[in-house]
Amino acid sequence: MDINIRNFEQADYERCEELVNEAWQFDKIFADKTLGKTALRLYTKAGLCSGNVNLVALCNGRLVGFLFGFNTADKTMPRGKIKLALDAIFSFNFKKMDKIERNKFLTAVTSHNKNRAEIEPNKSSEICLFVVSQDSRGYNIGTKLWEKFRDSCLATGVKRIRVETNLHGASSYYERQGFMLVSNFDSALHGLATPKGQACMYEYIVKNGI
Ligand SMILES: CC(C)(COP(=O)(O)OP(=O)(O)OC[C@H]1O[C@@H](n2cnc3c(N)ncnc32)[C@H](O)[C@@H]1OP(=O)(O)O)[C@@H](O)C(=O)NCCC(=O)NCCS
């Protein structure tokens, strides 16, 4: 497989959203389709806007994976957070959607953020959003994206990289890459996509001669 890793470009966005849906099934976990589409868009854009090292993987010109990462030492500022907040306010208040399901989702987001902030009070370098398409998994594409992000952190003197994941999701993948569990935390948000799943925070200590 001929894999090319390059920086994210705006034209890549739709495909990234498609991969997020494929990974977490936003179109199936919400009964209200407008809410599902809104949650998918805001979740994908939140990952993109949180990152300043946003990478995509191409195989024969087709986008097959991406990693949106935040490097605290990189001078590039993440962009688009204000526009995202306005989009969220407009969508949840003015779009026609099931209010009970919407409120359940917003409560899950709020409690997720609160519980996460208790174990992660300071902003760290982080893998914000990371997906490889189902039919391209297991070909080392994820590892190539991760190593490129890790190397950008190493080159700029970052000491640790965090990632929020799920024990029933990619936690064993991160352990294989050398991450260690920091803490579990409760998340009704994870529960939507991974029933009985356990949200957790992992950390990678960046060092030379990896
Ligand atoms: C996690 C993910 C990005 C890895 O991408 P990938 O391209 O399949 O990873 P690689 O091919 O580089 O995997 C390297 C090794 O890890 C293993 N691996 C991949 N995903 C794994 C997972 N979820 N759990 C455990 N091991 C995993 C591979 O089998 C491979 O093992 P091998 O070297 O013995 O063959 C991909 O599985 C994915 O998109 N998962 C769904 C979304 C997700 O959970 N993202 C992370 C959110 S925090």
The ligand as an SDF file (V2000), in Angstrom:
LIG
                    3D

 48 50  0  0  0  0  0  0  0  0999 V2000
   -7.2980    3.0390   16.2240 C   0  0  0  0  0  0  0  0  0  0  0  0
   -7.1180    3.1170   14.7100 C   0  0  0  0  0  0  0  0  0  0  0  0
   -7.0010    4.5760   14.2740 C   0  0  0  0  0  0  0  0  0  0  0  0
   -5.8390    2.3440   14.3230 C   0  0  0  0  0  0  0  0  0  0  0  0
   -5.6440    2.4670   12.9170 O   0  0  0  0  0  0  0  0  0  0  0  0
   -4.9650    1.2830   12.0410 P   0  0  0  0  0  0  0  0  0  0  0  0
   -4.5280    1.8780   10.7620 O   0  0  0  0  0  0  0  0  0  0  0  0
   -5.8880    0.1230   11.9750 O   0  0  0  0  0  0  0  0  0  0  0  0
   -3.7270    0.9080   12.9560 O   0  0  0  0  0  0  0  0  0  0  0  0
   -2.4110    0.1200   12.5140 P   0  0  0  0  0  0  0  0  0  0  0  0
   -2.6640   -0.6950   11.2890 O   0  0  0  0  0  0  0  0  0  0  0  0
   -1.2950    1.0830   12.4670 O   0  0  0  0  0  0  0  0  0  0  0  0
   -2.2900   -0.8350   13.7840 O   0  0  0  0  0  0  0  0  0  0  0  0
   -1.1100   -1.2620   14.3370 C   0  0  0  0  0  0  0  0  0  0  0  0
   -1.4340   -2.4680   15.2130 C   0  0  0  0  0  0  0  0  0  0  0  0
   -2.4520   -2.1590   16.1830 O   0  0  0  0  0  0  0  0  0  0  0  0
   -3.5450   -3.0590   16.0690 C   0  0  0  0  0  0  0  0  0  0  0  0
   -4.8040   -2.3340   16.2840 N   0  0  0  0  0  0  0  0  0  0  0  0
   -5.3930   -1.4650   15.4460 C   0  0  0  0  0  0  0  0  0  0  0  0
   -6.5240   -0.9740   15.9870 N   0  0  0  0  0  0  0  0  0  0  0  0
   -6.6570   -1.5650   17.1970 C   0  0  0  0  0  0  0  0  0  0  0  0
   -7.6260   -1.4830   18.2330 C   0  0  0  0  0  0  0  0  0  0  0  0
   -8.7120   -0.6910   18.1240 N   0  0  0  0  0  0  0  0  0  0  0  0
   -7.4080   -2.2140   19.3350 N   0  0  0  0  0  0  0  0  0  0  0  0
   -6.3230   -3.0130   19.4430 C   0  0  0  0  0  0  0  0  0  0  0  0
   -5.3700   -3.1410   18.5010 N   0  0  0  0  0  0  0  0  0  0  0  0
   -5.5410   -2.4290   17.3900 C   0  0  0  0  0  0  0  0  0  0  0  0
   -3.4660   -3.5870   14.6370 C   0  0  0  0  0  0  0  0  0  0  0  0
   -4.0990   -4.8420   14.5240 O   0  0  0  0  0  0  0  0  0  0  0  0
   -1.9810   -3.6470   14.4070 C   0  0  0  0  0  0  0  0  0  0  0  0
   -1.4710   -4.8130   14.9780 O   0  0  0  0  0  0  0  0  0  0  0  0
   -0.2970   -5.6770   14.2640 P   0  0  0  0  0  0  0  0  0  0  0  0
    0.8870   -4.7320   14.2010 O   0  0  0  0  0  0  0  0  0  0  0  0
   -0.0900   -6.8470   15.1630 O   0  0  0  0  0  0  0  0  0  0  0  0
   -0.8310   -6.0320   12.9150 O   0  0  0  0  0  0  0  0  0  0  0  0
   -8.3100    2.4180   13.9740 C   0  0  0  0  0  0  0  0  0  0  0  0
   -8.4520    1.1230   14.5020 O   0  0  0  0  0  0  0  0  0  0  0  0
   -9.6230    3.1610   14.1050 C   0  0  0  0  0  0  0  0  0  0  0  0
   -9.9170    4.0670   13.3390 O   0  0  0  0  0  0  0  0  0  0  0  0
  -10.4770    2.7590   15.0720 N   0  0  0  0  0  0  0  0  0  0  0  0
  -11.8160    3.3460   15.2160 C   0  0  0  0  0  0  0  0  0  0  0  0
  -11.7760    4.7590   15.7040 C   0  0  0  0  0  0  0  0  0  0  0  0
  -11.0040    4.8780   17.0080 C   0  0  0  0  0  0  0  0  0  0  0  0
  -11.2130    4.1230   17.9480 O   0  0  0  0  0  0  0  0  0  0  0  0
  -10.1040    5.8720   17.0370 N   0  0  0  0  0  0  0  0  0  0  0  0
   -9.3280    6.1970   18.1980 C   0  0  0  0  0  0  0  0  0  0  0  0
  -10.1570    7.0910   19.0330 C   0  0  0  0  0  0  0  0  0  0  0  0
   -9.3350    7.6030   20.5000 S   0  0  0  0  0  0  0  0  0  0  0  0
  1  2  1  0
  2  3  1  0
  2  4  1  0
  2 36  1  0
  4  5  1  0
  5  6  1  0
  6  7  2  0
  6  8  1  0
  6  9  1  0
  9 10  1  0
 10 11  2  0
 10 12  1  0
 10 13  1  0
 13 14  1  0
 14 15  1  0
 15 16  1  0
 15 30  1  0
 16 17  1  0
 17 18  1  0
 17 28  1  0
 18 19  1  0
 18 27  1  0
 19 20  2  0
 20 21  1  0
 21 22  1  0
 21 27  2  0
 22 23  1  0
 22 24  2  0
 24 25  1  0
 25 26  2  0
 26 27  1  0
 28 29  1  0
 28 30  1  0
 30 31  1  0
 31 32  1  0
 32 33  2  0
 32 34  1  0
 32 35  1  0
 36 37  1  0
 36 38  1  0
 38 39  2  0
 38 40  1  0
 40 41  1  0
 41 42  1  0
 42 43  1  0
 43 44  2  0
 43 45  1  0
 45 46  1  0
 46 47  1  0
 47 48  1  0
M  END
$$$$
